[in-house]
Amino acid sequence: MKIAIPASGNKPESKIDARFGRAEYFMIYDSESDAFNAKQNSKKDGAGGVGVSVSQMLADEGVNIIISRNFGPKSQQTLSASGIEMYTTEGGTVEKALADYKENKLRKVD
């Protein structure tokens, strides 16, 4: 299972980026290898439709779950259509968000 979290930096201790589509990085956690991989967001400077482009990029990466502070309506629609589960967090670090997910402390977006 792969879990993506928008981040302001490329390390697990980086803060969660408040902007889903325009985040600097996505930290992708792979539960099989128990490791993070940083993916720079090449779509963040797009003129429009960034959330949809990023959602498709993450689906192409094989992401199963996304943890973010928020999701735009078009991003939600694209992620949902791709079968990706969405959870919201209040912020903090990537590591903290992952720990909260594992402890069932996050709200699932329907």
C-alpha positions in Angstrom: 0.0 0.0 0.0 1.2 3.5 -0.8 0.3 6.6 1.1 1.0 10.1 -0.2 1.2 13.2 1.9 1.8 16.7 0.5 4.9 18.2 2.1 6.9 21.4 2.2 10.2 19.4 2.1 11.6 16.1 1.0 12.0 14.4 4.4 9.5 12.5 6.7 10.0 15.2 9.3 8.9 17.9 6.9 5.7 19.9 7.6 2.6 19.0 5.7 2.0 21.5 2.9 -1.4 23.2 3.3 -1.8 23.3 -0.5 -2.6 19.9 -1.9 -2.2 20.6 -5.6 0.6 23.1 -5.2 2.6 21.3 -2.6 6.4 21.3 -3.1 6.7 17.6 -2.6 4.7 14.5 -2.0 6.2 12.1 0.5 5.1 8.6 -0.6 5.2 5.9 2.1 5.3 2.3 1.0 4.0 -0.1 3.6 5.7 -3.1 2.0 9.2 -1.6 2.3 8.4 0.6 5.3 10.1 3.5 3.6 9.4 7.0 2.3 10.2 8.3 -1.2 10.1 12.0 -1.9 8.5 13.0 -5.2 8.9 16.6 -6.3 5.6 18.1 -7.6 6.3 19.0 -11.2 2.7 20.1 -11.6 2.6 22.7 -8.9 3.2 25.8 -11.1 0.5 25.0 -13.7 -1.9 27.7 -14.7 -5.1 25.8 -13.8 -6.4 22.4 -13.1 -3.4 21.6 -10.9 -5.3 19.6 -8.4 -6.7 17.3 -11.1 -3.2 16.9 -12.7 -1.6 16.1 -9.4 -4.4 13.6 -8.5 -3.8 11.8 -11.8 0.0 11.9 -11.2 -0.5 10.2 -7.8 -2.9 7.6 -9.3 -0.2 6.8 -11.9 2.3 6.3 -9.0 0.0 3.6 -7.6 -1.0 5.6 -4.5 -3.9 4.0 -2.5 -4.4 6.7 0.2 -3.7 10.4 0.4 -3.5 12.4 3.7 -3.9 16.1 3.3 -5.1 19.2 5.2 -7.7 19.7 2.5 -8.8 18.7 -1.0 -10.5 20.8 -3.7 -13.7 19.5 -5.1 -12.2 18.6 -8.5 -9.3 16.8 -6.8 -11.8 14.9 -4.6 -13.7 13.8 -7.7 -10.6 12.7 -9.6 -9.2 10.8 -6.6 -12.5 9.1 -5.8 -12.9 8.0 -9.5 -9.4 6.5 -9.2 -10.3 4.6 -6.1 -7.9 6.5 -3.9 -9.0 7.0 -0.3 -8.7 10.5 1.2 -8.1 11.5 4.8 -7.7 14.9 6.4 -5.3 16.0 9.1 -4.8 19.2 11.0 -1.2 19.6 10.0 2.1 18.9 11.7 4.7 16.7 10.1 4.5 13.9 7.5 5.6 11.4 10.2 2.9 12.6 12.6 0.2 12.3 9.9 1.2 8.8 9.1 1.2 7.8 12.8 -2.2 9.3 13.2 -3.5 7.4 10.2 -2.1 4.1 11.6 -3.8 4.9 14.9 -7.2 5.6 13.2 -7.1 9.3 14.3 -7.8 10.9 10.9 -11.2 11.7 9.3 -12.0 9.9 6.1 -13.4 12.1 3.3 -16.5 10.5 1.8 
